[in-house]
């Protein structure tokens, strides 16, 4: 049986959560990410489940167009809904909120 130090387990969870979040933001599925990485979707799923190798993590970051560091950064503590005029928008990160605000302010001008 493999024992993971709690800090290592948190890093693996963070990797998985961030990769899935970035895929969602970019509107791509994990199987599309796997194809961009040149790996089998099952291999990507296993890597996200734990024990991803450094070269695999680098492939993930490169395929997503983000830095390796960014897939380990803690998730934003910002999420929710915002109503602007008659429209209600959902956001799951500061980046999404900023995008909504920029888009809605240019629409009202």
C-alpha positions in Angstrom: 0.0 0.0 0.0 1.3 3.5 -0.9 1.1 6.2 1.7 1.0 9.8 0.6 2.0 12.6 2.8 -1.0 14.9 3.3 0.9 17.8 1.6 1.6 15.6 -1.5 -2.0 14.4 -1.6 -3.1 18.1 -1.6 -0.8 18.9 -4.5 -2.2 16.0 -6.5 -5.8 17.2 -5.8 -4.8 20.7 -6.7 -3.2 19.5 -10.0 -6.4 17.6 -10.9 -8.7 20.4 -9.9 -6.8 23.1 -11.8 -6.4 21.0 -14.9 -10.1 20.2 -14.9 -11.0 23.9 -14.2 -8.7 25.2 -17.0 -10.2 22.6 -19.4 -13.6 23.9 -18.5 -12.6 27.5 -19.0 -11.1 26.6 -22.4 -14.2 24.5 -23.2 -12.2 21.4 -24.0 -12.7 17.9 -22.7 -10.1 15.8 -21.0 -10.0 13.5 -24.1 -9.1 16.5 -26.2 -6.4 17.5 -23.7 -5.0 13.9 -23.9 -4.9 14.1 -27.7 -3.0 17.4 -27.5 -0.6 15.8 -25.1 -0.2 12.7 -27.3 -1.3 10.3 -24.6 -4.2 8.0 -24.1 -7.2 9.5 -22.2 -6.9 6.7 -19.6 -3.3 7.7 -19.0 -4.3 11.3 -18.4 -7.0 10.2 -16.0 -4.5 8.1 -14.1 -2.0 11.0 -13.9 -4.7 13.3 -12.6 -5.6 10.6 -10.0 -2.1 10.7 -8.6 1.6 10.2 -9.1 1.9 12.2 -12.3 5.4 12.4 -13.6 7.1 15.8 -14.1 7.2 15.3 -17.9 3.5 14.5 -17.9 2.7 17.6 -15.9 4.7 19.7 -18.3 2.8 18.2 -21.3 -0.5 19.1 -19.5 0.7 22.7 -19.0 2.0 23.0 -22.6 -1.2 21.6 -24.1 -3.3 24.0 -22.1 -1.1 26.9 -22.9 -0.3 27.7 -19.3 2.8 27.6 -17.1 3.6 24.5 -15.0 3.4 26.8 -12.0 -0.1 27.8 -12.8 -1.5 24.2 -12.6 -0.3 24.1 -9.0 -1.5 27.5 -7.8 -4.3 27.3 -5.2 -7.7 27.8 -6.7 -9.4 31.2 -6.5 -11.6 31.7 -3.5 -14.0 33.6 -5.7 -17.0 32.0 -7.2 -20.7 32.9 -7.5 -23.2 34.7 -9.6 -23.5 38.3 -10.6 -26.4 40.1 -12.2 -25.7 42.9 -14.7 -28.8 44.5 -16.0 -31.1 41.6 -17.0 -28.4 39.0 -17.3 -27.2 36.6 -14.6 -23.6 35.2 -15.0 -21.9 32.5 -13.1 -18.2 32.6 -12.4 -15.7 30.2 -10.8 -12.6 32.3 -10.7 -11.3 35.8 -10.6 -10.4 35.5 -14.3 -13.9 34.5 -15.2 -15.4 37.4 -13.2 -13.0 39.9 -14.8 -13.9 38.5 -18.3 -17.6 39.0 -17.5 -17.1 42.5 -16.2 -15.0 43.5 -19.3 -17.5 42.0 -21.7 -20.5 43.5 -20.0 -18.9 46.9 -19.7 -18.1 46.9 -23.5 -21.7 45.8 -24.2 -23.2 48.7 -22.3 -21.1 51.4 -24.0 
